[in-house]
Amino acid sequence: MPNPNEDTPSALSQAQQRAVTELLRVAPVADDLARRFQEAGFSLALVGGSVRDALLGRLGNDLDFTTDARPEDVLKIVRPWADAVWEVGIAFGTVGVHKGARVEDTDMTFQIEITTYRSEAYDRTSRKPEVSYGDSIEEDLVRRDFTVNAMAVALPEKEFIDPHGGLVDLAARVLRTPGTPEDSFSDDPLRMMRAARFAAQLDFEVAPEVVAAMTDMAGRIEIVSAERVRDELNKLILSDHPRKGLSLLVDTGLAAQVLPELPALRLESDEHHRHKDVYEHTLIVLEQAIALEENGPDLALRLAALLHDIGKPRTRRFEKDGRVSFHHHEVVGAKMTKKRMTALKYSNELVKDVSRLVELHLRFHGYGTGEWTDSAVRRYVRDAGPLLDRLHKLTRSDCTTRNKRKAAALSRAYDGLEERIAQLQEQEELDSIRPDLDGNQIMEILGVDPGPVIGKAYKYLLELRLENGPMEHDDAVAALKEWWAGQG
């Protein structure tokens, strides 16, 4: 690795020391692979995010390489060496490899992608990039999205290649494009979202000229497929600093293209009707929900926090007494959530979970000071189902009042509800509430064949179960017969 830029020697030399440590750690795999390419007459370099992460001291087991070998030559080289090879991205010049190796007395599995030098661009109407192969690493690096991702380390000699000043930008924690941002975003408009995503993941600032280009070209994102937009949005939302990325999307107008419900939360203010800034409230709720996560980032919880109030703009009413109301915004918001997430090609299961959380996020406020009946608590648990833990977190996060007494009272009330749920769960199987008689028993007791009436009877017994808790068998049979007698 060469001497760092003299302008910022301390930060750069520290980055280099981290990179050397990280590269030495993965050297058994990287060098072995590089020698095989060298013996076949080709070059190989660690590139992009892998070099960036090595300089940041956070290189994982996902390694990205670039080469002058064409994909068919790459396959010939790696097949005898790899534990597994996949060709999903081969149309774009990328070959995937799994390789197990022992690193520092630990068995690791590396996920490796090897991509032929290339350039790619969109035409004005296409949703798919046009790929053409290049012949030099410099040509490959100039088409990369940001300078911090346009660095390479040639292997096995460990020659550092940085034609666009990525190391300096990395030390300054700033995102710039290798060429002009207009050319970069014209080639691939998704890079505008990647700017916001990297800002959120790395806690970097985006250079002013890049922000300006994002603002001017925001409409260009419409040619990118919904799936690619969704994947970038997920990475942003699951990052350590999602507020930073989301704010950039909103400020540049990109959010208006891909998630218009978010900037719509910036409700206009007027001097007579004062109310909370719903947009700022939403970002605080998201951060508070993240603080409650226990097992790493939770996409369903974070999406629910981000979208929980999107029904407010459509339901806003100015009341005669000067208050602002948003009646039934949770119901409207659930429908809007389903529509937006479906448009972004989220899975049916995730759409169902997030829209359900949005629909239920106000349910607790009917609990008041704790006067809910056991029946109401059972229904709360039944309606939340497997989402109950997430609903707890979302509900607690939704308190952003600056009034400490009010916040403490809400927290105590929710503590009380959770205690009630725990007590009932000890007495009953709240997580799987079912009637005290199943369908077969209902048919046997009533002497009827399968049909709609069995569903009606089941629903009636379920309501009894929710209302009264578990029933003795004989009591359940008597209740069923009484209901049946009243059916005429």
LUMMIVO-145831 format. One line per 5 residues: number of its first residue (from 1); their letters; for each residue x, y, z of C-alpha. Coordinates in nm, 4 decimals. Example, Ala and Ser with C-alpha at 12.3 -4.5 7.8 and 13.67 -1.06 7.14 Angstrom:
BEGIN
1) as) 1.2300 -0.4500 0.7800  1.3670 -0.1060 0.7140
This chain:
BEGIN
1) mpnpn) 0.0000 0.0000 0.0000  0.1429 0.3459 -0.0915  0.2041 0.6380 0.1394  -0.1204 0.8202 0.2209  -0.2100 1.1658 0.0982
6) edtps) -0.0083 1.4181 0.2978  -0.3050 1.6539 0.3522  -0.4709 1.4273 0.6058  -0.1886 1.1949 0.7138  -0.3320 1.0800 1.0457
11) alsqa) -0.6761 0.9679 0.9240  -0.5387 0.8127 0.6074  -0.2540 0.6268 0.7734  -0.4962 0.4827 1.0276  -0.7218 0.3697 0.7416
16) qqrav) -0.4223 0.2086 0.5705  -0.3210 0.0244 0.8848  -0.6748 -0.1115 0.9192  -0.6733 -0.2150 0.5535  -0.3436 -0.4017 0.5869
21) tellr) -0.4763 -0.5882 0.8897  -0.8002 -0.6795 0.7142  -0.6296 -0.7839 0.3903  -0.3824 -1.0023 0.5760  -0.6751 -1.1700 0.7457
26) vapva) -0.8411 -1.2738 0.4165  -0.5114 -1.3269 0.2336  -0.5256 -1.7098 0.2432  -0.8367 -1.7016 0.0256  -0.7738 -1.3866 -0.1783
31) ddlar) -0.4117 -1.4641 -0.2630  -0.4872 -1.8251 -0.3507  -0.7589 -1.7132 -0.5913  -0.5378 -1.4385 -0.7380  -0.2562 -1.6819 -0.8116
36) rfqea) -0.4963 -1.9028 -1.0058  -0.6004 -1.6063 -1.2202  -0.2359 -1.5070 -1.2648  -0.1422 -1.8569 -1.3790  -0.4247 -1.8420 -1.6334
41) gfsla) -0.2911 -1.5116 -1.7689  -0.5443 -1.2789 -1.6075  -0.5485 -1.0041 -1.3444  -0.7540 -1.0014 -1.0260  -0.8196 -0.7215 -0.7780
46) lvggs) -1.0235 -0.6769 -0.4639  -1.2564 -0.3901 -0.5444  -1.5330 -0.1550 -0.4405  -1.7113 -0.2113 -0.1116  -1.4579 -0.4720 -0.0022
51) vrdal) -1.1694 -0.2233 -0.0243  -1.3778 0.0472 0.1410  -1.4727 -0.1833 0.4265  -1.1129 -0.3007 0.4667  -1.0066 0.0634 0.5060
56) lgrlg) -1.2856 0.1120 0.7619  -1.1783 -0.2005 0.9507  -1.5071 -0.3808 0.8861  -1.4329 -0.6264 0.6056  -1.6574 -0.9303 0.6380
61) ndldf) -1.6714 -1.2599 0.4521  -1.8371 -1.1105 0.1408  -1.5561 -1.0312 -0.1044  -1.5890 -0.8480 -0.4368  -1.3274 -0.8915 -0.7083
66) ttdar) -1.2846 -0.7543 -1.0574  -1.0887 -0.9093 -1.3444  -1.0053 -0.8766 -1.7123  -1.1146 -1.2392 -1.7587  -1.4459 -1.2871 -1.9345
71) pedvl) -1.7157 -1.4792 -1.7442  -1.6548 -1.8048 -1.9314  -1.2841 -1.7871 -1.8367  -1.3741 -1.7052 -1.4758  -1.5875 -2.0202 -1.4602
76) kivrp) -1.2983 -2.2348 -1.5875  -1.0689 -2.0940 -1.3185  -1.3009 -2.1131 -1.0163  -1.4879 -2.4397 -1.0734  -1.1980 -2.6655 -0.9656
81) wadav) -1.1290 -2.4392 -0.6656  -1.4674 -2.3351 -0.5274  -1.6991 -2.5305 -0.2997  -1.9946 -2.4004 -0.5014  -2.0434 -2.1752 -0.8040
86) wevgi) -2.3533 -1.9887 -0.9156  -2.4218 -1.8073 -1.2408  -2.7250 -1.5947 -1.1510  -2.5494 -1.2694 -1.2430  -2.3461 -1.3987 -1.5348
91) afgtv) -2.5486 -1.1941 -1.7853  -2.4012 -0.8883 -1.6112  -2.0519 -1.0351 -1.6009  -2.0647 -1.1654 -1.2426  -1.9804 -1.5156 -1.1215
96) gvhkg) -2.0577 -1.6127 -0.7624  -1.8490 -1.8472 -0.5508  -1.8676 -2.0075 -0.2076  -1.5325 -2.1043 -0.0578  -1.4571 -2.2412 0.2856
101) arved) -1.1221 -2.1622 0.4459  -0.9521 -2.1590 0.7821  -0.8713 -1.8031 0.8893  -0.6986 -1.7268 1.2185  -0.7902 -2.0695 1.3610
106) tdmtf) -1.1534 -2.0217 1.2583  -1.3427 -2.2038 0.9832  -1.5131 -1.9453 0.7620  -1.7234 -1.9548 0.4478  -1.6544 -1.6732 0.2033
111) qieit) -1.9147 -1.5478 -0.0399  -1.7247 -1.4170 -0.3387  -1.8361 -1.2287 -0.6481  -1.6000 -1.1929 -0.9429  -1.7037 -0.9413 -1.2082
116) tyrse) -1.5417 -0.8751 -1.5433  -1.4259 -0.5171 -1.6050  -1.7326 -0.3432 -1.7409  -1.9282 -0.0304 -1.8049  -2.3041 -0.0030 -1.7892
121) aydrt) -2.5688 0.2557 -1.8631  -2.9429 0.2940 -1.9002  -3.1098 0.4297 -2.2061  -3.3882 0.6776 -2.1421  -3.6710 0.4223 -2.1550
126) srkpe) -3.5153 0.0982 -2.0292  -3.5395 -0.0495 -1.6804  -3.2371 -0.2739 -1.7402  -2.8727 -0.1722 -1.7687  -2.6806 -0.2298 -2.0896
131) vsygd) -2.3549 -0.4079 -2.0085  -2.0336 -0.3946 -2.2071  -1.6997 -0.5369 -2.0973  -1.3884 -0.3243 -2.0523  -1.0175 -0.4003 -2.0808
136) sieed) -0.8643 -0.1990 -1.7952  -0.9283 -0.1628 -1.4259  -0.9173 0.2173 -1.4599  -1.2051 0.1983 -1.7064  -1.3930 -0.0231 -1.4627
141) lvrrd) -1.3361 0.2042 -1.1630  -1.4544 0.5220 -1.3343  -1.7994 0.3705 -1.3852  -1.8378 0.2945 -1.0120  -2.0964 0.4857 -0.8116
146) ftvna) -1.8815 0.6732 -0.5575  -1.5110 0.7400 -0.5124  -1.5041 0.5442 -0.1855  -1.6241 0.2447 -0.3888  -1.3856 0.3139 -0.6789
151) maval) -1.0698 0.1823 -0.5131  -0.9028 -0.1516 -0.5785  -0.6157 -0.3632 -0.4486  -0.4424 -0.5650 -0.7188  -0.3559 -0.9160 -0.6010
156) pekef) -0.1455 -1.0941 -0.5052  0.1044 -0.8035 -0.5063  -0.1261 -0.5792 -0.2926  -0.0951 -0.2741 -0.5187  -0.3385 -0.0011 -0.4130
161) idphg) -0.5277 0.1595 -0.7039  -0.7142 0.4841 -0.6326  -0.7440 0.7052 -0.9438  -1.0319 0.9173 -0.8080  -0.9197 1.0094 -0.4570
166) glvdl) -1.1440 0.7643 -0.2761  -0.9035 0.7300 0.0149  -0.9134 1.1035 0.0829  -1.2951 1.1071 0.0602  -1.3114 0.8078 0.2917
171) aarvl) -1.1018 0.9897 0.5513  -1.3261 1.2964 0.5108  -1.6369 1.0725 0.5323  -1.7886 1.2232 0.2186  -1.9643 1.0684 -0.0820
176) rtpgt) -1.8602 1.1952 -0.4246  -1.8869 1.0429 -0.7715  -1.5757 0.9524 -0.9769  -1.6987 1.1644 -1.2696  -1.9765 1.4199 -1.2691
181) pedsf) -2.2783 1.3138 -1.0613  -2.5043 1.3943 -1.3587  -2.3218 1.1405 -1.5765  -2.3152 0.8854 -1.2961  -2.6874 0.9138 -1.2207
186) sddpl) -2.7762 0.9185 -1.5875  -2.5902 0.5885 -1.6298  -2.7779 0.4314 -1.3381  -3.0433 0.6399 -1.1573  -3.0519 0.3931 -0.8685
191) rmmra) -2.7197 0.5451 -0.7603  -2.9174 0.8396 -0.6247  -3.0841 0.6064 -0.3760  -2.7500 0.4400 -0.3090  -2.6150 0.7800 -0.2037
196) arfaa) -2.8857 0.8012 0.0611  -2.8296 0.4391 0.1594  -2.4529 0.4775 0.2041  -2.5051 0.7999 0.3989  -2.7287 0.5997 0.6345
201) qldfe) -2.5049 0.2926 0.6535  -2.1702 0.4696 0.6882  -2.2876 0.7944 0.8513  -2.1163 0.9872 0.5692  -2.2076 1.3281 0.4282
206) vapev) -2.3099 1.3590 0.0645  -2.1165 1.6212 -0.1335  -2.3227 1.9311 -0.2243  -2.2845 1.8769 -0.5990  -2.4144 1.5209 -0.5561
211) vaamt) -2.7163 1.6423 -0.3581  -2.7847 1.9031 -0.6260  -2.7767 1.6403 -0.9005  -3.0055 1.4111 -0.6998  -3.2531 1.6972 -0.6658
216) dmagr) -3.2403 1.7889 -1.0330  -3.2642 1.4281 -1.1546  -3.5017 1.2752 -0.8975  -3.7642 1.2011 -1.1618  -3.5176 0.9779 -1.3460
221) ieivs) -3.5622 0.7112 -1.0747  -3.8949 0.6131 -1.2339  -3.7190 0.3996 -1.4965  -3.5647 0.1769 -1.2275  -3.7565 -0.1400 -1.1423
226) aervr) -3.9610 -0.1486 -0.8227  -3.7592 -0.4467 -0.6978  -3.4260 -0.2587 -0.7176  -3.5782 0.0468 -0.5492  -3.7235 -0.1730 -0.2736
231) delnk) -3.3911 -0.3454 -0.2092  -3.2098 -0.0117 -0.1691  -3.4861 0.1178 0.0554  -3.4573 -0.1915 0.2740  -3.0819 -0.1496 0.3127
236) lilsd) -3.1338 0.2145 0.4077  -3.4087 0.1390 0.6594  -3.2058 -0.1440 0.8162  -2.8960 0.0743 0.8524  -2.7593 0.2297 1.1707
241) hprkg) -2.8657 0.5832 1.0724  -3.1879 0.5549 0.8674  -3.3004 0.9089 0.9559  -3.0015 1.0463 0.7660  -3.0856 0.8568 0.4488
246) lsllv) -3.4595 0.9141 0.4676  -3.4120 1.2880 0.5208  -3.1921 1.2995 0.2119  -3.4560 1.1165 0.0069  -3.7222 1.3614 0.1223
251) dtgla) -3.5092 1.6746 0.0789  -3.4014 1.5854 -0.2750  -3.7487 1.4839 -0.3930  -3.6585 1.1181 -0.4411  -3.9005 1.0119 -0.1697
256) aqvlp) -4.1799 1.1850 -0.3607  -4.1060 0.9392 -0.6421  -4.0591 0.6135 -0.4510  -4.2363 0.6653 -0.1156  -4.4583 0.9745 -0.1549
261) elpal) -4.6459 0.9029 0.1674  -4.3355 1.0041 0.3654  -4.2913 1.3652 0.2449  -4.6715 1.4020 0.2603  -4.6340 1.3854 0.6388
266) rlesd) -4.4804 1.7326 0.6278  -4.8219 1.8842 0.6862  -4.8348 2.2551 0.6192  -4.8566 2.4709 0.9297  -5.0883 2.7627 0.9843
271) ehhrh) -5.1003 3.0184 1.2614  -5.4461 2.9236 1.3874  -5.4284 2.5442 1.3948  -5.1106 2.4243 1.5604  -5.0315 2.0556 1.5628
276) kdvye) -4.7376 1.8183 1.5767  -4.5002 1.7863 1.2836  -4.6048 1.4367 1.1784  -4.2934 1.3858 0.9661  -4.0557 1.4640 1.2517
281) htliv) -4.2702 1.2558 1.4870  -4.2411 0.9629 1.2463  -3.8619 0.9784 1.2367  -3.8492 0.9894 1.6168  -4.0834 0.6881 1.6390
286) leqai) -3.8543 0.4998 1.3997  -3.5482 0.5793 1.6110  -3.7286 0.4814 1.9319  -3.8435 0.1537 1.7771  -3.4857 0.0787 1.6722
291) aleen) -3.3726 0.1385 2.0313  -3.6155 -0.1342 2.1465  -3.4894 -0.3996 1.9032  -3.3441 -0.7011 2.0792  -3.2167 -0.9349 1.8079
296) gpdla) -3.0810 -0.7056 1.5405  -3.2608 -0.4913 1.2806  -3.6287 -0.5812 1.2339  -3.7572 -0.4770 0.8908  -4.1264 -0.5284 0.9740
301) lrlaa) -4.1013 -0.3163 1.2901  -3.9050 -0.0409 1.1175  -4.1421 -0.0254 0.8211  -4.4406 -0.0132 1.0566  -4.2807 0.2715 1.2513
306) llhdi) -4.2075 0.4592 0.9289  -4.5571 0.4109 0.7877  -4.7749 0.4085 1.0997  -4.9119 0.7620 1.0502  -4.9290 0.7834 0.6688
311) gkprt) -5.3091 0.7931 0.6924  -5.2998 1.1281 0.8746  -5.2851 1.3629 0.5730  -5.5988 1.2028 0.4252  -5.7933 1.2099 0.7507
316) rrfek) -5.6908 1.5516 0.8841  -5.9811 1.7659 0.9959  -5.9868 2.1090 1.1609  -6.2410 2.0928 1.4419  -6.4561 2.3859 1.5554
321) dgrvs) -6.2696 2.4125 1.8847  -5.9403 2.4667 1.7005  -5.8074 2.1156 1.7447  -5.6818 1.9025 1.4575  -5.8159 1.5463 1.4349
326) fhhhe) -5.7096 1.2411 1.2364  -6.0009 1.0060 1.3007  -5.9498 0.6495 1.1734  -5.6084 0.7339 1.0299  -5.4878 0.3909 1.1393
331) vvgak) -5.7449 0.2175 0.9179  -5.6762 0.4441 0.6218  -5.3032 0.4112 0.6846  -5.3201 0.0313 0.6829  -5.4824 0.0385 0.3385
336) mtkkr) -5.2255 0.2894 0.2114  -4.9437 0.0762 0.3532  -5.0705 -0.2303 0.1733  -5.0985 -0.0408 -0.1550  -4.7504 0.1162 -0.1338
341) mtalk) -4.5724 -0.1999 -0.0220  -4.7461 -0.4018 -0.2927  -4.6322 -0.1483 -0.5531  -4.2760 -0.1896 -0.4234  -4.3065 -0.5688 -0.4686
346) ysnel) -4.2745 -0.6639 -0.1018  -4.3717 -1.0192 -0.0102  -4.7372 -1.0823 0.0703  -4.6437 -1.1907 0.4226  -4.4498 -0.8720 0.4979
351) vkdvs) -4.7232 -0.6543 0.3485  -4.9782 -0.8294 0.5688  -4.7673 -0.7942 0.8854  -4.6746 -0.4275 0.8408  -5.0247 -0.3149 0.7403
356) rlvel) -5.1665 -0.5049 1.0392  -4.9261 -0.3289 1.2762  -5.0262 0.0069 1.1276  -5.3926 -0.0821 1.1773  -5.3390 -0.1840 1.5411
361) hlrfh) -5.0958 0.0861 1.6520  -5.3667 0.2951 1.8266  -5.5507 0.0049 1.9880  -5.3684 0.0501 2.3195  -5.5052 0.4013 2.3644
366) gygtg) -5.8475 0.2526 2.4327  -5.6871 0.0949 2.7401  -5.6833 0.4311 2.9156  -5.5818 0.3990 3.2778  -5.6218 0.0246 3.2911
371) ewtds) -5.9937 -0.0381 3.2925  -5.9843 -0.3003 3.0162  -6.1702 -0.6213 3.0920  -6.0060 -0.9606 3.0611  -6.2098 -0.9989 2.7433
376) avrry) -6.0587 -0.6843 2.5925  -5.7073 -0.8015 2.6803  -5.7734 -1.1381 2.5170  -5.8959 -0.9659 2.2003  -5.5879 -0.7422 2.1952
381) vrdag) -5.3639 -1.0488 2.2066  -5.5779 -1.2414 1.9575  -5.5826 -0.9533 1.7080  -5.2078 -0.8998 1.7320  -5.1337 -1.2711 1.7040
386) plldr) -4.7650 -1.3383 1.6307  -4.7110 -0.9609 1.5923  -4.7746 -0.8937 1.9631  -4.4096 -0.8342 2.0556  -4.3655 -0.5940 1.7639
391) lhklt) -4.6922 -0.4205 1.8552  -4.5605 -0.3681 2.2085  -4.2478 -0.2015 2.0666  -4.4370 0.0075 1.8100  -4.6893 0.1308 2.0665
396) rsdct) -4.4212 0.2297 2.3153  -4.2232 0.4032 2.0393  -4.5260 0.6059 1.9333  -4.5018 0.8190 2.2462  -4.2973 1.1261 2.1520
401) trnkr) -4.4516 1.3811 2.3844  -4.2124 1.6216 2.5561  -4.4403 1.6238 2.8605  -4.2506 1.3949 3.0960  -4.5494 1.3333 3.3228
406) kaaal) -4.7669 1.2320 3.0286  -4.4941 1.0079 2.8857  -4.4443 0.8402 3.2243  -4.8196 0.7848 3.2632  -4.8419 0.6227 2.9180
411) srayd) -4.5431 0.4034 2.9953  -4.6971 0.2917 3.3272  -5.0273 0.2177 3.1565  -4.8550 0.0024 2.8965  -4.6543 -0.1714 3.1687
416) gleer) -4.9887 -0.2503 3.3286  -5.1293 -0.3906 3.0053  -4.8258 -0.6133 2.9549  -4.8599 -0.7362 3.3142  -5.2278 -0.8163 3.2506
421) iaqlq) -5.1328 -1.0075 2.9362  -4.8649 -1.2016 3.1248  -5.1086 -1.2909 3.4037  -5.3701 -1.4151 3.1606  -5.1083 -1.6076 2.9642
426) eqeel) -5.0203 -1.7955 3.2811  -5.3861 -1.8946 3.3216  -5.4758 -1.9457 2.9555  -5.3085 -2.0148 2.6237  -5.3554 -1.6628 2.4911
431) dsirp) -5.1156 -1.7129 2.2025  -5.3455 -1.9729 2.0450  -5.6966 -1.8887 2.1578  -5.9461 -2.1380 2.0204  -6.3015 -2.2364 2.1116
436) dldgn) -6.3400 -2.5006 2.3778  -6.4870 -2.7357 2.1141  -6.3303 -2.8086 1.7757  -6.5080 -2.8595 1.4441  -6.5392 -3.2376 1.4777
441) qimei) -6.6893 -3.2081 1.8246  -6.9366 -2.9469 1.7003  -7.0537 -3.1750 1.4191  -7.0869 -3.4708 1.6568  -7.2807 -3.2742 1.9213
446) lgvdp) -7.5165 -3.1104 1.6686  -7.5434 -3.4192 1.4486  -7.4739 -3.2221 1.1302  -7.2442 -3.2671 0.8323  -6.9648 -3.0246 0.7338
451) gpvig) -7.0971 -2.6936 0.6052  -7.1324 -2.3199 0.6769  -7.3172 -2.3826 1.0015  -7.0046 -2.5360 1.1555  -6.8133 -2.2132 1.0885
456) kayky) -7.0930 -2.0096 1.2492  -7.0939 -2.2324 1.5549  -6.7146 -2.2165 1.5780  -6.7222 -1.8359 1.5589  -6.9896 -1.8207 1.8319
461) llelr) -6.7830 -2.0416 2.0649  -6.4719 -1.8342 1.9906  -6.6576 -1.5181 2.0965  -6.7597 -1.6922 2.4194  -6.3993 -1.7975 2.4760
466) lengp) -6.2745 -1.4426 2.4258  -6.5450 -1.2965 2.6445  -6.5363 -1.5417 2.9339  -6.2076 -1.7276 2.9124  -6.1807 -2.1101 2.9140
471) mehdd) -6.5029 -2.3057 2.9736  -6.5548 -2.6513 3.1174  -6.6443 -2.9079 2.8522  -6.9990 -2.9578 2.9747  -7.0556 -2.5808 2.9893
476) avaal) -6.9287 -2.5420 2.6334  -7.1596 -2.8226 2.5126  -7.4580 -2.6622 2.6900  -7.3752 -2.3209 2.5372  -7.3477 -2.4735 2.1899
481) kewwa) -7.6814 -2.6523 2.2222  -7.8495 -2.3337 2.3479  -7.7099 -2.1421 2.0485  -7.8244 -2.4189 1.8118  -8.1747 -2.4134 1.9534
486) gqg) -8.1956 -2.0449 1.8757  -8.0998 -2.0939 1.5106  -8.4503 -2.2048 1.4204
